[in-house]
């Protein structure tokens, strides 16, 4: 199906009329799907120059930035579970959103992946972070970036909350940030899982506002 690979089929296409005709038809086939090539990249403020260097080496259609580490701590590893009672959640989320704001302001990325990933083991934000949500949403809009509404935590961590928390989502919609649904599938069978349900949630939030 790829134009770049046509030379691999020269002998086959010339073998007889049937094969030649089959190949010509295949070359003319079109599909209502456009593929884009990109990566999700782990962001840490101290590695901005490294990410910039990698980005300059390739022609990505998009580069999604995500946070999986807080000052070196890999908080989302399934084999390194943690309990919220052992942490100061206010301090933890304050730092998490501080890094997230830096990610957006770095101008290295097309979008922000799963902005709710710190709650992977049930540690939901308990304080009022509306100011942080507002700042992040404004920065996303100013930098023409999208944000993911991801079902990844529900799929991979059995999280009971689907997508962003309602307060964060409210500010994303309030500032008209582009929202893209994603399954963040770790296995092929989970690709696209729960996206229809997230679309329903998104439409309800828009109506509520």
C-alpha positions in Angstrom: 0.0 0.0 0.0 3.0 2.3 0.4 4.2 4.2 -2.6 7.8 3.9 -1.4 7.6 0.1 -1.7 6.4 -0.2 -5.3 9.8 -1.2 -6.6 9.6 -4.4 -4.5 6.8 -5.7 -6.7 8.2 -5.1 -10.2 8.8 -8.8 -11.0 5.5 -9.9 -9.5 3.5 -7.3 -11.5 5.3 -8.2 -14.7 4.8 -12.0 -14.3 1.4 -12.1 -16.0 -1.6 -10.0 -16.8 -3.6 -11.0 -13.8 -0.9 -10.0 -11.3 -0.2 -6.8 -13.2 -3.8 -5.9 -13.0 -4.1 -6.8 -9.4 -1.1 -4.6 -8.5 -2.4 -1.6 -10.5 -5.7 -1.8 -8.6 -3.9 -2.0 -5.3 -1.9 1.1 -6.2 -5.1 3.0 -6.9 -6.9 2.0 -3.7 -7.6 4.8 -1.2 -8.8 4.6 2.4 -10.6 7.2 4.5 -7.8 7.1 7.1 -4.9 9.4 7.4 -1.9 8.3 9.4 0.3 10.6 11.4 3.7 9.7 12.8 4.7 10.9 16.2 5.8 10.1 19.7 4.7 10.5 23.3 7.8 11.8 25.1 8.4 11.9 28.8 9.0 15.4 29.9 11.3 16.6 32.7 12.3 20.3 32.9 16.0 19.4 33.2 15.9 17.6 29.9 14.4 20.2 27.6 17.6 20.5 25.5 17.8 16.7 25.0 14.1 16.6 23.8 14.8 19.6 21.5 17.7 17.7 20.0 15.7 14.5 19.4 12.9 16.6 17.9 15.3 18.3 15.4 16.5 14.9 14.1 13.2 13.7 12.8 10.1 14.9 10.9 7.4 14.2 13.3 3.8 15.0 12.5 3.2 15.5 16.2 5.0 15.2 19.6 2.9 14.6 22.6 4.4 15.6 26.0 3.7 13.6 29.1 4.7 13.5 32.8 5.7 10.1 34.3 8.3 11.4 36.7 8.3 14.0 39.5 11.9 15.0 40.2 13.1 11.5 39.3 10.3 9.5 41.0 8.4 7.2 38.6 5.0 7.5 40.1 3.0 5.4 37.6 4.8 2.1 37.6 2.4 -0.8 38.4 5.1 -2.7 40.3 5.9 0.4 42.4 2.5 1.1 43.8 2.1 3.8 46.5 -0.6 4.9 48.9 -1.8 8.5 49.1 -1.8 8.5 52.9 2.0 8.3 52.7 2.3 11.6 50.8 1.4 15.2 51.2 -1.0 15.4 48.2 -1.2 19.1 48.2 2.6 19.4 47.8 2.7 16.5 45.3 0.0 17.9 43.0 1.4 21.5 43.3 4.7 20.2 42.0 3.0 18.0 39.3 1.1 20.9 37.9 4.2 23.1 38.1 6.0 20.6 35.8 2.9 20.4 33.6 2.9 24.2 33.1 6.6 24.1 32.2 5.9 21.3 29.7 3.3 23.5 27.9 5.5 26.6 28.0 8.5 24.7 26.6 7.0 24.9 23.1 8.4 21.5 22.4 5.2 19.6 22.0 2.0 19.5 19.9 -0.1 18.4 22.8 -0.4 17.3 26.5 -0.9 13.6 27.1 -3.0 12.2 30.0 -2.8 15.2 32.4 -4.5 13.2 35.1 -1.9 10.4 35.4 -0.8 11.2 39.0 -4.1 9.8 40.2 -3.2 6.3 38.7 -3.4 4.6 42.1 -6.4 6.5 43.4 -4.7 9.6 44.7 -7.1 12.2 43.4 -6.4 15.9 44.0 -8.1 17.0 47.2 -7.3 20.7 47.2 -8.7 23.5 45.0 -6.3 23.6 42.0 -8.6 25.8 39.8 -5.8 28.4 39.5 -3.4 25.8 38.2 -6.0 24.4 35.7 -6.7 27.9 34.5 -3.0 28.7 33.9 -2.4 25.4 32.1 -5.5 25.8 29.9 -4.5 29.4 29.0 -0.9 28.3 28.2 -2.2 25.4 26.0 -4.5 27.7 24.1 -1.7 30.4 23.7 0.7 27.7 22.3 -1.9 26.1 20.0 -1.6 22.8 21.8 -4.2 20.1 22.4 -4.9 18.2 25.6 -5.8 14.5 25.8 -9.0 13.2 27.3 -7.5 9.8 27.9 -9.1 6.5 29.0 -5.6 5.1 29.8 -6.0 5.1 33.6 -9.4 3.4 33.4 -8.0 0.8 31.1 -4.5 0.2 32.5 -5.0 1.0 36.2 -8.8 0.3 36.8 -9.3 4.0 37.7 -12.9 4.7 38.5 -12.8 8.2 37.0 -12.8 8.4 33.2 -10.6 11.1 31.7 -9.8 14.5 33.3 -11.4 15.5 36.6 -14.4 17.7 36.0 -12.7 20.8 37.3 -9.7 20.5 35.0 -12.0 19.7 32.0 -14.1 22.7 32.8 -11.2 25.1 32.4 -10.0 23.3 29.2 -13.5 23.8 27.7 -13.8 27.3 29.1 -10.6 28.4 27.2 -11.6 26.5 24.1 -8.6 24.2 24.3 -8.6 21.5 21.6 -9.4 18.2 23.2 -8.4 14.9 21.6 -9.6 11.6 22.9 -7.0 8.8 23.3 -7.0 5.3 24.7 -3.3 5.2 25.7 -3.6 1.5 25.0 -0.7 -0.7 26.3 -2.1 -3.6 24.3 -3.6 -3.8 20.8 -6.9 -5.1 22.1 -7.4 -1.8 24.0 -7.0 0.6 21.1 -10.0 2.9 21.0 -11.5 1.5 24.2 -13.9 3.8 26.1 -13.6 6.6 23.6 -17.4 6.6 22.8 -18.0 6.9 26.6 -15.5 9.9 26.8 -17.2 11.6 23.8 -20.5 11.4 25.8 -18.8 12.9 28.9 -17.3 15.7 26.8 -20.7 16.6 25.3 -22.3 16.6 28.7 -19.7 18.9 30.1 -20.2 21.4 27.2 -23.9 21.4 27.8 -23.5 21.9 31.5 -21.3 25.0 30.9 
